């Protein structure tokens, strides 16, 4: 065999091998981490309202606090009666993809209006999940308590007080 013929044969074989190699490399599937869906969907629902239950003013000024885990305490001239009254922290249910970073921002103090006139000041306390937090499942329960500032009996006559407050859930 001549060198020229051998050179042409090897060149064709190299070209065939190179073509097969390129086809195999291009056809091999590659894997990467899937990007999260955009936009990330977060839904917040109110499941339970904040309730301080019944309390009695016995003079001037005091506070009633309900913590995120449902414990109620009083300071100053406020008495908590030993009767069955409903005391609950606010409960929000967050529906989000696992791994979503959420920051909770409480709104400003608000005035609760009374059924017999008067106002109580509500200050929101920290949430049960701390902030910021990363969701671990598809739903996350967030409890938030608050503190009522109670004035004198003339400023805050007996009755039922109600109002709304703002909590912002920021997704990142």
C-alpha positions as CSV (number, residue, x, y, z in Angstrom):
1,X,0.0,0.0,0.0
2,X,1.2,3.4,-0.8
3,X,1.6,6.2,1.8
4,X,-0.8,8.4,-0.2
5,X,-3.5,5.8,-0.1
6,X,-2.9,5.1,3.6
7,X,-3.0,8.9,4.3
8,X,-6.4,9.3,2.6
9,X,-7.8,6.2,4.4
10,X,-6.7,7.5,7.8
11,X,-8.0,11.0,7.1
12,X,-11.5,9.5,6.2
13,X,-11.4,7.4,9.4
14,X,-10.5,10.4,11.6
15,X,-13.2,12.4,9.9
16,X,-15.7,9.6,10.6
17,X,-14.6,9.3,14.3
18,X,-14.7,13.0,14.8
19,X,-18.2,13.2,13.3
20,X,-19.5,10.4,15.5
21,X,-17.8,12.0,18.6
22,X,-19.5,15.3,17.9
23,X,-22.9,13.7,17.4
24,X,-22.6,11.9,20.7
25,X,-21.5,15.0,22.7
26,X,-24.3,17.1,21.3
27,X,-26.9,14.4,22.0
28,X,-26.0,13.8,25.6
29,X,-28.6,15.6,27.7
30,X,-27.3,18.1,30.3
31,X,-28.9,18.7,33.7
32,X,-29.2,21.9,35.7
33,X,-31.2,23.2,38.6
34,X,-34.6,24.4,37.5
35,X,-35.3,28.0,38.0
36,X,-38.2,28.9,40.3
37,X,-41.4,29.9,38.5
38,X,-41.7,33.7,38.0
39,X,-43.4,35.4,39.6
40,X,-43.2,33.5,42.8
41,X,-46.8,33.1,44.1
42,X,-47.5,33.8,47.8
43,X,-51.0,33.8,49.2
44,X,-51.7,35.0,52.8
45,X,-55.1,34.2,54.4
46,X,-56.5,35.3,57.8
47,X,-57.5,32.2,59.7
48,X,-58.0,33.7,63.2
49,X,-58.5,37.2,64.6
50,X,-56.6,38.8,67.4
51,X,-58.7,38.7,70.6
52,X,-57.8,40.0,74.0
53,X,-60.9,38.6,75.8
54,X,-62.5,40.4,78.8
55,X,-60.6,42.6,81.2
56,X,-61.5,45.1,83.9
57,X,-60.1,48.6,84.5
58,X,-59.6,49.4,88.1
59,X,-58.1,52.8,87.9
60,X,-55.9,54.7,85.5
61,X,-53.8,53.2,82.7
62,X,-52.5,49.7,82.1
63,X,-51.9,47.2,79.3
64,X,-53.2,43.9,78.2
65,X,-50.8,41.7,76.1
66,X,-51.6,38.5,74.1
67,X,-48.4,36.8,72.9
68,X,-48.1,34.9,69.6
69,X,-48.5,31.6,71.6
70,X,-51.8,32.7,73.2
71,X,-50.6,33.8,76.7
72,X,-52.3,36.8,78.2
73,X,-50.8,39.2,80.8
74,X,-51.8,42.6,82.2
75,X,-49.9,45.5,83.8
76,X,-50.9,48.6,85.7
77,X,-54.5,48.9,86.8
78,X,-56.0,46.2,84.6
79,X,-57.5,43.0,86.0
80,X,-57.9,39.8,84.0
81,X,-61.0,38.0,85.3
82,X,-61.0,34.2,85.9
83,X,-63.8,33.5,83.5
84,X,-63.8,31.8,80.2
85,X,-63.1,34.5,77.6
86,X,-61.7,33.9,74.2
87,X,-58.1,34.9,73.9
88,X,-56.4,34.3,70.6
89,X,-53.4,35.6,68.7
90,X,-54.0,36.5,65.0
91,X,-53.3,33.6,62.7
92,X,-52.2,34.0,59.1
93,X,-51.7,31.1,56.8
94,X,-49.0,31.6,54.1
95,X,-49.2,29.4,51.0
96,X,-45.9,29.6,49.1
97,X,-43.3,27.4,47.4
98,X,-40.8,25.8,49.9
99,X,-37.6,27.9,50.1
100,X,-39.4,31.3,49.7
101,X,-37.8,34.0,51.8
102,X,-40.5,36.1,53.6
103,X,-40.1,39.2,55.7
104,X,-42.9,40.3,58.0
105,X,-43.4,44.0,58.6
106,X,-46.0,45.1,61.3
107,X,-47.9,48.2,60.5
108,X,-48.1,51.2,62.8
109,X,-50.0,51.3,66.1
110,X,-53.8,51.7,65.5
111,X,-56.7,53.1,67.4
112,X,-59.5,50.6,68.2
113,X,-62.9,52.3,68.5
114,X,-65.3,51.4,71.3
115,X,-69.0,50.6,71.2
116,X,-69.6,53.3,73.9
117,X,-67.1,55.8,72.5
118,X,-63.5,55.8,73.5
119,X,-60.3,54.4,71.9
120,X,-57.7,51.8,72.8
121,X,-54.3,51.8,71.2
122,X,-53.1,48.5,69.7
123,X,-49.4,47.7,69.2
124,X,-48.5,44.5,67.3
125,X,-45.9,42.2,68.8
126,X,-43.4,39.9,67.0
127,X,-44.6,37.0,64.9
128,X,-44.1,33.3,65.8
129,X,-41.8,32.6,62.9
130,X,-39.4,35.5,63.6
131,X,-38.5,37.5,60.5
132,X,-37.2,37.0,57.9
133,X,-37.9,33.3,57.5
134,X,-37.7,30.7,54.8
135,X,-40.8,28.6,54.1
136,X,-40.2,24.8,54.5
137,X,-43.5,23.4,53.3
138,X,-46.3,24.6,51.1
139,X,-48.2,26.3,54.0
140,X,-46.8,28.1,57.0
141,X,-48.8,29.3,60.1
142,X,-47.8,32.7,61.4
143,X,-49.2,33.8,64.8
144,X,-49.0,37.5,65.8
145,X,-49.9,38.9,69.2
146,X,-50.4,42.5,70.4
147,X,-50.6,44.9,73.3
148,X,-53.5,47.1,74.2
149,X,-52.9,50.3,76.0
150,X,-55.8,51.0,78.3
151,X,-56.5,54.5,79.6
152,X,-58.8,55.8,82.4
153,X,-62.4,54.6,82.7
154,X,-63.6,58.0,81.4
155,X,-61.4,57.8,78.3
156,X,-62.1,54.1,77.7
157,X,-65.7,53.2,78.9
158,X,-66.7,49.6,79.2
159,X,-67.8,48.0,76.0
160,X,-66.6,46.2,72.9
161,X,-63.6,47.6,71.0
162,X,-62.7,46.7,67.4
163,X,-60.6,47.8,64.5
164,X,-58.2,46.7,61.8
165,X,-54.4,46.5,61.7
166,X,-51.9,46.1,58.9
167,X,-49.3,43.4,58.5
168,X,-47.1,43.2,55.3
169,X,-45.6,39.9,54.1
170,X,-42.7,40.7,51.7
171,X,-41.6,37.8,49.5
172,X,-38.0,37.6,48.1
